[in-house]
Amino acid sequence: MKRHHSKKQWQNLLIILRLFFARHRNMLSIGMLLAALTALSGLALLGISGWFISATAIAGLTVATAVSFNSFVPSSVIRLLAIVKTAARYGERLTTHDATLSTLADLREKLFRGWAEPGAARILLKRPATLLFRLTVDTDALDSVYLRILVPIGAALAATLLCALVIALFVSPLLALALALWFLLIGFGAPTLASSSASRTARRRSYGMEALRARTIDLVSGQTELAIADKLKMQCSAIVKADAYLAAADDRFNRIETATTAVFTIATAIALSATLLTVAALVDAQAISVPVATLAVLMTLSAMEPFSGLRRGALELGRTMLAASRIAPRLSSSAVSQPVNAPDGETALCLQNVTAGYEIAAEPVFKGLSLRINRGERVALVGSSGSGKSTLINLITGEISPSSGTVEAIARTRLPQKTELFRDTIRENLKLANPKASDDLLWDALEAAGLAKDIRKLPHQLDTMLGEGGLGLSGGQGRRLVIARMMLRNTPFWIFDEPTESLDHKTAQDVLNQIKTLVSDKTLLIATHIQREAALADRIIVMKDGQIISDLTKDNADFKKMFSSLKIS
Amino acid sequence: MDAASARQETPAEADEASVSTVSVANSISSSFTKPILSNLPGLRTGSLLQSTASLIWLLQAGLIAYAIHRLASDGHFNEVVLPALSVLALGILRAFIDMIGSRIIFKTARHAISRLRAATAEVLAHRSPLDTQKPPSGTAASIIAEQTEAILPFLQRFSPVKYKLVIIPSAILLCVSWHSWLAALILIFCAPLIPVFMALIGFRAKKASEEQMIEVGSMNAFLLDRLRGLNSIRSLDAVDATAIRFRTAAETLKQKTMIVLRIAFLSSATLEFFSALGVAMVAVYVGFQLLGDITYGAWGTKLTLGQGLFILLLAPAFFEPLQELSAAWHDRASGKAGIAALDRLAMHNLKILHSDKQSKNNKLSSPPEVLIQNIHFQHQRTNIPVFENYSLTVRPGEKLALLGPSGSGKSTLLAILAGLVSVDSGKVSVNGTELSDETANAFRQSMAWVGQKPHLFSGTLKSNIRLGRKEISNTDIDLAIEQAALSFVVANHNGAIGEGGAGLSGGEALRLALARAMADGDTHLVLADEPTAHLDTATAEEVTKNLLKLAENRTLIVATHDEQLASKMDRVIRLEAKP
C-alpha cells in the first residue's frame, strides 16, 4: 500500500517534469549545460593554479629551467577560466530562471483551465480560502524540481567526471575510481537520506502552516464570538500551539540540514586526506611529479562543492512531492459535463423527469422534476434555503448534469448572487462577456444599466482599475456593472440569483427598475425571497424539499396571496 | 549594516524598547518587534562559533601547503602522514563546531519567531473589530504565517555573515601579508571594488525589485481573483478568454521578473568576477614570483612553494563571506519587510476592553439593568460623531429593539455594550458596575452575541457551539442543537465546517449562533445584531421565535431594520441615520 502510494507520488512528479520539458526543452538543457560549465571552470581554475604554482616553484629553482618555462599559456588559461566561470554562471542563472518562469506561467494557465471545469469549480467555491492558498504555494513550490534538483545534479556529475578523468589520466586510475565513487556515494547518498528523513517533516510543515493560517483567520473573523465567550486567550494559545508544532518540524529540518552539511565537510576532509596520502606515496615512488600531485589535491578539494547545491532541493523534496500530488490531478482532469441542448419552438426551458444531485453517494436533490417555461415568461423562483433553488439553477446553467431525465434551455446568462468583478480595468471587466465589443458598445451597455454617468465622472473612465472583487465601486454601482456586462452577452434568457441581496432599499429599487426596462423581450428566471424582486415576475414557482409545491401565474387568484407572503425587504 | 543597528543598540534604547512592550497593550508602540529581536545573545555565540569553524580552514590550508612543500623538497611519504591526518582531524572538528554554531543560531532565531507570533496573536485578539484599519483575516494570516516566517532566514543567515565579514578577511589578510604584501594588496584591491560595483547595480535593482514584488504578489492575486469569480466567468462563457489573458499577464510578469533578475544576477556576477579574478591574479603573481620573473612583493625574499600554495588556498576563502553576504541579501530584504509588517500591525489605538487581571466577582447572576450615560463615540477618520451625549436605560429582563437604517449606529451601540470598543467619553454600566478593562471579561461571560453573519470556526459543528467553553456539558450542547432546530444540520454535516470545511447557509449559520447562546446557562444578557437580515420569510420567523425563546428570563437588546422583529419586543428605540 505504502509502496503504491510512493510510486504514485513519483508519477505525479513525472507529470510535472514532463510539463517542464514539453515546451522549454532546449532552454532547460542549456541551463543545465551552463551549470556544468560553471562547476568545471571553477574546478579547473583552482586545479591549474595549484599546478602552475608548483611547476613554477620547481622551474624557478635554477635559472635555466626558469627561462625555458612557458608561463604564458597557463597564466592566460587561469585568467580565461576566471572569465569563463563568471560568464557561465551568469548565463546559467538567466537561462534556468527564464525557463522556470516560463514553465510556471504555462502551469498557471493549465491550472486555471483545470479548475474552470464545472465539477472542479464547485469544489473550489465551496472552500475557497484554503484551496486557493494551497494552489498558490503549491505552484511556487514546484520551481525547486528543476532549479534545486536537476541543475545541481547536472553540475555535480560534470564536476565529478572531470575530476575523475584528470586524476585517472595524470595520477592514478585507481585513485580516480575511488574518489568518483566516494563523491557519488556521499554527494547523492547524503541528500537522498536527508530527503527521505525530511519528507514527513516537510508535509508536517505544510500542514502546520495551514493550521496556523486557519487559526489566525478564526481569531480575526471570529473575534466577536471569541470575545463574548471569553476565549480570545484560548485562541491565541491555539495559535501558539500551531507554531510550536511548526517549530518542532523546523527544528527537525534544521537538524537534518546541519547534519548533511557536516557530512559533506567531513567527506571532503576524508577525500582530501586520502588524496594527499596517495599522491605522497606516488611522488615518493617517483610515479608522478609534484605539480600533478598539487593538481590532484586541489581538484579533490572543490569537487564536492557542486553537490551542496542539492542539499536544499533534497530537503524540499517532500514539500515538492506534496505540491505535485495536489497539482498533477488538475492538469489531466477531464470532467465530462453534458451540454444543455436548445428546445424547439416557443419553449425557453424544459425539464423532463430530472433526477439530479451533487455527489453520487448522496441522496439526489430532485427526483423526477419536470418544468416548462415559455419564451418571454418572467418567473420568480421562491423557497427557503435548501429547497433546491440553487440546484435547479445549476442544472439550467450546466454546472451540474442530471443523472437521469433531460434538460433543454435556450442560450442563457446567469447573474450570480454575489457581484463578481475582477481586479482589472472596467473595460476588461465588461469585455469578459464579449471580447470583441467596441467602446461604443460598452458605453451603450453602461447607459442601459444606468451606470454611464458615474463612469464618465471617473478620471480614467473605462480604464479605471478596480480592486480585488471589484473594490472601488459602491454596491449599487457594482451590481449595475455586472448587469451591463450581462447586456453585452445579450442572450434571450436571463437568470438572476437574488439580484439585489445586500443592497439597501433605494439602490435595490433603482437596480430593479433598470432590470425591468431591459428584460421586456427576454425570458427571465429570478430566484428570490423578497417582494421587490418578485414584483418583476408574472409567474411564481414555489419549491420545497426538491419539489415544486405550487406554480402560479398572475391570473391565478392565489398569486397575490403568495406574493404578499414574501418578505418586504 | 542596518541589521547591525537594529540589534546592537545602546542600553538606553533597549530600555525604551522594553517600555514600549507595555505600551503595546495601551495604544501605540514605536517598535513592536524590537524588544524581541534586540536581545538575542545566541546569535552572537553561534556566529562566533561559525566564524571559528571557518578559521580552521587556515590551519588546514597551511598543513596542505606544508605537506606539498615537503614532497617537493625531496620529502618522503612518512612526513606527509601527520599533516594529512591532521587535515582530516581538523575537518571533523570544523564540521562539528560549525554544526553546533548553526544549531545555536537556529534555536535562538526560531524561538524569536515563536515569540513574535505569540505577541502578534495578542495584538490581533485585542484590536477592536470596529477598527477599520485592521487587516482582513486573510492578510492577518499571511502576516503571522509567511511574513513572520521570512524573518527566520534573515536572523539565521545574516547574523553569522556579519561576523564572518569582519573576522575571516582580516585573518586571511594577516596571514597572506605575513608572506607577501603584494598578494595581500591584490586581495585588498579586489575586495572593495566588489561593494562599489554591487552598490551601483543594487541601487538600480532595488527600485526595480520593489515594483517586482508588487507584481509577483499580484500574479497570485490575479489567479485567486479570477478563481473566486469562476461562476461569472463560466456563465459568460469566458473561460478561454480569461485563460488567454492570464497567459499574457504571466508572460509580462516573466519579462518584468527577468529584468529584475538580470540586474540581480549582474550584481552577483560582478562579485564572482572579482573574486575569480582575485584568485587568478594571486595565482599568476605567485607563479611569476616563484619563477623569479617578479622579484618584489614578498618582503625582499623569494617565496617558497609552501608559502605560495598557502596564499593560493586562502584566496578563495577571502571572498567567501562576501559571497555569503550577497546570498543573504535577499533574506535580509524579505526579513525586514516582515518586521515592518509586524510593526505596522501593532500600531493601533482602538482596542477591545480587556485586562489580564480579572475580578471574577462581578459575573452576573440575573438579568441585568444596562445604563448608558452621556456617551460620545466617533469612528476613526470621520468627523461626524455616531453618539453625542447619548443616554439609555434598559431595565432588567427587558426586550429592546434598536431600530434604524444602516449607518444609524445600532450595531456600534451593541459593540460598545459588549466592550468591543471603548467610548470616547461617558459611561456604560451593567447592574451598577461600570464597564471597564477590568470588568469587561466577566461581563462578557454572562452575555451572548447573535451576529448577522456568525463566523464558522474550523472544526465540527459541535465544537463550533461549544467554542472552547469547558463548563458546557455535552447534554447542554445536545439540548441547544434541538432547541435551535439544528439537528438536521448536524446530521448533514458530520465532518468539518469553517475554513477548510463545508459552509452553512445563512439560516443554518444563524441557528448555530442561537445554539451557541442557548448552550450557556450563565447567559443573562443577549445582544443580537441584525439576526434576520438576508433570511427568507420562513427562516426569519423561525429565528425570531428562537431568539425570543432564548431571551426568556434574560435581558435582550436587538439591533435591526426588520419592523416585524422589532414589533415583537417590549420597547423600540428608533435611531436616525447620520448624514
HADDOCK unambig.tbl for C-alpha pairs under 7 A between the chains (distance, minus, plus):
assign (segid A and resid 49 and name CA) (segid B and resid 283 and name CA) 5.59 0.50 0.50
assign (segid A and resid 50 and name CA) (segid B and resid 309 and name CA) 6.83 0.50 0.50
assign (segid A and resid 52 and name CA) (segid B and resid 287 and name CA) 6.32 0.50 0.50
assign (segid A and resid 53 and name CA) (segid B and resid 283 and name CA) 6.86 0.50 0.50
assign (segid A and resid 53 and name CA) (segid B and resid 286 and name CA) 6.61 0.50 0.50
assign (segid A and resid 53 and name CA) (segid B and resid 287 and name CA) 4.76 0.50 0.50
assign (segid A and resid 53 and name CA) (segid B and resid 308 and name CA) 6.84 0.50 0.50
assign (segid A and resid 53 and name CA) (segid B and resid 309 and name CA) 6.91 0.50 0.50
assign (segid A and resid 54 and name CA) (segid B and resid 305 and name CA) 6.27 0.50 0.50
assign (segid A and resid 56 and name CA) (segid B and resid 287 and name CA) 5.53 0.50 0.50
assign (segid A and resid 56 and name CA) (segid B and resid 290 and name CA) 5.67 0.50 0.50
assign (segid A and resid 56 and name CA) (segid B and resid 291 and name CA) 5.15 0.50 0.50
assign (segid A and resid 57 and name CA) (segid B and resid 290 and name CA) 4.89 0.50 0.50
assign (segid A and resid 57 and name CA) (segid B and resid 291 and name CA) 6.19 0.50 0.50
assign (segid A and resid 57 and name CA) (segid B and resid 305 and name CA) 5.55 0.50 0.50
assign (segid A and resid 59 and name CA) (segid B and resid 291 and name CA) 6.47 0.50 0.50
assign (segid A and resid 60 and name CA) (segid B and resid 290 and name CA) 5.72 0.50 0.50
assign (segid A and resid 60 and name CA) (segid B and resid 291 and name CA) 4.11 0.50 0.50
assign (segid A and resid 60 and name CA) (segid B and resid 292 and name CA) 6.21 0.50 0.50
assign (segid A and resid 66 and name CA) (segid B and resid 291 and name CA) 5.58 0.50 0.50
assign (segid A and resid 75 and name CA) (segid B and resid 284 and name CA) 5.76 0.50 0.50
assign (segid A and resid 78 and name CA) (segid B and resid 280 and name CA) 5.80 0.50 0.50
assign (segid A and resid 79 and name CA) (segid B and resid 277 and name CA) 6.94 0.50 0.50
assign (segid A and resid 79 and name CA) (segid B and resid 280 and name CA) 5.70 0.50 0.50
assign (segid A and resid 82 and name CA) (segid B and resid 273 and name CA) 6.87 0.50 0.50
assign (segid A and resid 82 and name CA) (segid B and resid 276 and name CA) 4.95 0.50 0.50
assign (segid A and resid 82 and name CA) (segid B and resid 277 and name CA) 5.67 0.50 0.50
assign (segid A and resid 82 and name CA) (segid B and resid 280 and name CA) 6.57 0.50 0.50
assign (segid A and resid 83 and name CA) (segid B and resid 273 and name CA) 6.70 0.50 0.50
assign (segid A and resid 86 and name CA) (segid B and resid 269 and name CA) 5.94 0.50 0.50
assign (segid A and resid 86 and name CA) (segid B and resid 272 and name CA) 5.97 0.50 0.50
assign (segid A and resid 86 and name CA) (segid B and resid 273 and name CA) 5.33 0.50 0.50
assign (segid A and resid 90 and name CA) (segid B and resid 265 and name CA) 6.29 0.50 0.50
assign (segid A and resid 90 and name CA) (segid B and resid 269 and name CA) 5.98 0.50 0.50
assign (segid A and resid 94 and name CA) (segid B and resid 262 and name CA) 6.83 0.50 0.50
assign (segid A and resid 98 and name CA) (segid B and resid 258 and name CA) 6.84 0.50 0.50
assign (segid A and resid 101 and name CA) (segid B and resid 254 and name CA) 6.08 0.50 0.50
assign (segid A and resid 102 and name CA) (segid B and resid 254 and name CA) 6.90 0.50 0.50
assign (segid A and resid 105 and name CA) (segid B and resid 247 and name CA) 6.67 0.50 0.50
assign (segid A and resid 105 and name CA) (segid B and resid 250 and name CA) 5.32 0.50 0.50
assign (segid A and resid 105 and name CA) (segid B and resid 251 and name CA) 6.77 0.50 0.50
assign (segid A and resid 109 and name CA) (segid B and resid 243 and name CA) 5.85 0.50 0.50
assign (segid A and resid 109 and name CA) (segid B and resid 246 and name CA) 6.49 0.50 0.50
assign (segid A and resid 109 and name CA) (segid B and resid 247 and name CA) 5.91 0.50 0.50
assign (segid A and resid 112 and name CA) (segid B and resid 243 and name CA) 6.73 0.50 0.50
assign (segid A and resid 113 and name CA) (segid B and resid 243 and name CA) 6.70 0.50 0.50
assign (segid A and resid 116 and name CA) (segid B and resid 230 and name CA) 6.68 0.50 0.50
assign (segid A and resid 116 and name CA) (segid B and resid 239 and name CA) 6.80 0.50 0.50
assign (segid A and resid 121 and name CA) (segid B and resid 230 and name CA) 6.84 0.50 0.50
assign (segid A and resid 125 and name CA) (segid B and resid 228 and name CA) 6.93 0.50 0.50
assign (segid A and resid 126 and name CA) (segid B and resid 502 and name CA) 6.38 0.50 0.50
assign (segid A and resid 126 and name CA) (segid B and resid 503 and name CA) 6.82 0.50 0.50
assign (segid A and resid 127 and name CA) (segid B and resid 499 and name CA) 6.83 0.50 0.50
assign (segid A and resid 127 and name CA) (segid B and resid 500 and name CA) 5.79 0.50 0.50
assign (segid A and resid 127 and name CA) (segid B and resid 501 and name CA) 6.26 0.50 0.50
assign (segid A and resid 127 and name CA) (segid B and resid 502 and name CA) 6.40 0.50 0.50
assign (segid A and resid 130 and name CA) (segid B and resid 499 and name CA) 6.70 0.50 0.50
assign (segid A and resid 130 and name CA) (segid B and resid 500 and name CA) 5.57 0.50 0.50
assign (segid A and resid 132 and name CA) (segid B and resid 224 and name CA) 6.22 0.50 0.50
assign (segid A and resid 136 and name CA) (segid B and resid 220 and name CA) 6.21 0.50 0.50
assign (segid A and resid 209 and name CA) (segid B and resid 145 and name CA) 6.66 0.50 0.50
assign (segid A and resid 212 and name CA) (segid B and resid 145 and name CA) 6.61 0.50 0.50
assign (segid A and resid 213 and name CA) (segid B and resid 141 and name CA) 4.85 0.50 0.50
assign (segid A and resid 213 and name CA) (segid B and resid 145 and name CA) 6.28 0.50 0.50
assign (segid A and resid 214 and name CA) (segid B and resid 499 and name CA) 6.32 0.50 0.50
assign (segid A and resid 216 and name CA) (segid B and resid 140 and name CA) 6.97 0.50 0.50
assign (segid A and resid 216 and name CA) (segid B and resid 141 and name CA) 5.35 0.50 0.50
assign (segid A and resid 217 and name CA) (segid B and resid 137 and name CA) 4.86 0.50 0.50
assign (segid A and resid 217 and name CA) (segid B and resid 138 and name CA) 6.44 0.50 0.50
assign (segid A and resid 217 and name CA) (segid B and resid 141 and name CA) 5.94 0.50 0.50
assign (segid A and resid 218 and name CA) (segid B and resid 457 and name CA) 5.72 0.50 0.50
assign (segid A and resid 219 and name CA) (segid B and resid 125 and name CA) 6.56 0.50 0.50
assign (segid A and resid 220 and name CA) (segid B and resid 124 and name CA) 6.62 0.50 0.50
assign (segid A and resid 220 and name CA) (segid B and resid 137 and name CA) 5.37 0.50 0.50
assign (segid A and resid 221 and name CA) (segid B and resid 137 and name CA) 6.01 0.50 0.50
assign (segid A and resid 221 and name CA) (segid B and resid 455 and name CA) 6.30 0.50 0.50
assign (segid A and resid 222 and name CA) (segid B and resid 455 and name CA) 5.19 0.50 0.50
assign (segid A and resid 223 and name CA) (segid B and resid 125 and name CA) 6.75 0.50 0.50
assign (segid A and resid 225 and name CA) (segid B and resid 449 and name CA) 6.80 0.50 0.50
assign (segid A and resid 228 and name CA) (segid B and resid 444 and name CA) 4.95 0.50 0.50
assign (segid A and resid 228 and name CA) (segid B and resid 445 and name CA) 6.17 0.50 0.50
assign (segid A and resid 228 and name CA) (segid B and resid 447 and name CA) 6.47 0.50 0.50
assign (segid A and resid 228 and name CA) (segid B and resid 448 and name CA) 6.52 0.50 0.50
assign (segid A and resid 228 and name CA) (segid B and resid 449 and name CA) 6.77 0.50 0.50
assign (segid A and resid 229 and name CA) (segid B and resid 444 and name CA) 6.89 0.50 0.50
assign (segid A and resid 229 and name CA) (segid B and resid 445 and name CA) 5.81 0.50 0.50
assign (segid A and resid 230 and name CA) (segid B and resid 441 and name CA) 6.27 0.50 0.50
assign (segid A and resid 230 and name CA) (segid B and resid 444 and name CA) 6.77 0.50 0.50
assign (segid A and resid 230 and name CA) (segid B and resid 445 and name CA) 6.12 0.50 0.50
assign (segid A and resid 231 and name CA) (segid B and resid 468 and name CA) 6.97 0.50 0.50
assign (segid A and resid 232 and name CA) (segid B and resid 125 and name CA) 6.04 0.50 0.50
assign (segid A and resid 236 and name CA) (segid B and resid 121 and name CA) 5.58 0.50 0.50
assign (segid A and resid 236 and name CA) (segid B and resid 122 and name CA) 6.50 0.50 0.50
assign (segid A and resid 240 and name CA) (segid B and resid 118 and name CA) 5.74 0.50 0.50
assign (segid A and resid 243 and name CA) (segid B and resid 114 and name CA) 6.47 0.50 0.50
assign (segid A and resid 247 and name CA) (segid B and resid 110 and name CA) 6.96 0.50 0.50
assign (segid A and resid 258 and name CA) (segid B and resid 99 and name CA) 5.71 0.50 0.50
assign (segid A and resid 262 and name CA) (segid B and resid 95 and name CA) 4.80 0.50 0.50
assign (segid A and resid 262 and name CA) (segid B and resid 96 and name CA) 6.80 0.50 0.50
assign (segid A and resid 262 and name CA) (segid B and resid 99 and name CA) 6.58 0.50 0.50
assign (segid A and resid 265 and name CA) (segid B and resid 91 and name CA) 6.62 0.50 0.50
assign (segid A and resid 265 and name CA) (segid B and resid 95 and name CA) 5.81 0.50 0.50
assign (segid A and resid 266 and name CA) (segid B and resid 91 and name CA) 5.73 0.50 0.50
assign (segid A and resid 266 and name CA) (segid B and resid 92 and name CA) 5.36 0.50 0.50
assign (segid A and resid 266 and name CA) (segid B and resid 95 and name CA) 6.43 0.50 0.50
assign (segid A and resid 269 and name CA) (segid B and resid 87 and name CA) 6.64 0.50 0.50
assign (segid A and resid 269 and name CA) (segid B and resid 88 and name CA) 4.99 0.50 0.50
assign (segid A and resid 269 and name CA) (segid B and resid 91 and name CA) 5.23 0.50 0.50
assign (segid A and resid 270 and name CA) (segid B and resid 88 and name CA) 5.77 0.50 0.50
assign (segid A and resid 273 and name CA) (segid B and resid 84 and name CA) 4.85 0.50 0.50
assign (segid A and resid 273 and name CA) (segid B and resid 85 and name CA) 6.35 0.50 0.50
assign (segid A and resid 273 and name CA) (segid B and resid 87 and name CA) 6.33 0.50 0.50
assign (segid A and resid 273 and name CA) (segid B and resid 88 and name CA) 5.83 0.50 0.50
assign (segid A and resid 276 and name CA) (segid B and resid 84 and name CA) 6.23 0.50 0.50
assign (segid A and resid 277 and name CA) (segid B and resid 80 and name CA) 6.74 0.50 0.50
assign (segid A and resid 277 and name CA) (segid B and resid 81 and name CA) 6.53 0.50 0.50
assign (segid A and resid 277 and name CA) (segid B and resid 84 and name CA) 6.54 0.50 0.50
assign (segid A and resid 280 and name CA) (segid B and resid 71 and name CA) 6.81 0.50 0.50
assign (segid A and resid 280 and name CA) (segid B and resid 77 and name CA) 5.25 0.50 0.50
assign (segid A and resid 280 and name CA) (segid B and resid 80 and name CA) 6.74 0.50 0.50
assign (segid A and resid 281 and name CA) (segid B and resid 77 and name CA) 5.43 0.50 0.50
assign (segid A and resid 284 and name CA) (segid B and resid 76 and name CA) 5.74 0.50 0.50
assign (segid A and resid 284 and name CA) (segid B and resid 77 and name CA) 6.00 0.50 0.50
assign (segid A and resid 290 and name CA) (segid B and resid 71 and name CA) 6.96 0.50 0.50
assign (segid A and resid 290 and name CA) (segid B and resid 72 and name CA) 5.96 0.50 0.50
assign (segid A and resid 384 and name CA) (segid B and resid 536 and name CA) 6.12 0.50 0.50
assign (segid A and resid 384 and name CA) (segid B and resid 538 and name CA) 6.86 0.50 0.50
assign (segid A and resid 385 and name CA) (segid B and resid 505 and name CA) 6.99 0.50 0.50
assign (segid A and resid 413 and name CA) (segid B and resid 235 and name CA) 5.77 0.50 0.50
assign (segid A and resid 413 and name CA) (segid B and resid 236 and name CA) 6.48 0.50 0.50
assign (segid A and resid 414 and name CA) (segid B and resid 235 and name CA) 5.78 0.50 0.50
assign (segid A and resid 416 and name CA) (segid B and resid 231 and name CA) 6.77 0.50 0.50
assign (segid A and resid 416 and name CA) (segid B and resid 232 and name CA) 6.59 0.50 0.50
assign (segid A and resid 420 and name CA) (segid B and resid 229 and name CA) 5.32 0.50 0.50
assign (segid A and resid 420 and name CA) (segid B and resid 232 and name CA) 6.44 0.50 0.50
assign (segid A and resid 422 and name CA) (segid B and resid 225 and name CA) 6.24 0.50 0.50
assign (segid A and resid 422 and name CA) (segid B and resid 226 and name CA) 6.62 0.50 0.50
assign (segid A and resid 423 and name CA) (segid B and resid 225 and name CA) 6.75 0.50 0.50
assign (segid A and resid 432 and name CA) (segid B and resid 238 and name CA) 5.93 0.50 0.50
assign (segid A and resid 433 and name CA) (segid B and resid 236 and name CA) 5.34 0.50 0.50
assign (segid A and resid 433 and name CA) (segid B and resid 238 and name CA) 6.60 0.50 0.50
assign (segid A and resid 468 and name CA) (segid B and resid 225 and name CA) 6.40 0.50 0.50
assign (segid A and resid 469 and name CA) (segid B and resid 225 and name CA) 6.71 0.50 0.50
assign (segid A and resid 529 and name CA) (segid B and resid 536 and name CA) 5.30 0.50 0.50
assign (segid A and resid 566 and name CA) (segid B and resid 537 and name CA) 6.09 0.50 0.50
assign (segid A and resid 567 and name CA) (segid B and resid 536 and name CA) 6.71 0.50 0.50
assign (segid A and resid 567 and name CA) (segid B and resid 537 and name CA) 5.27 0.50 0.50
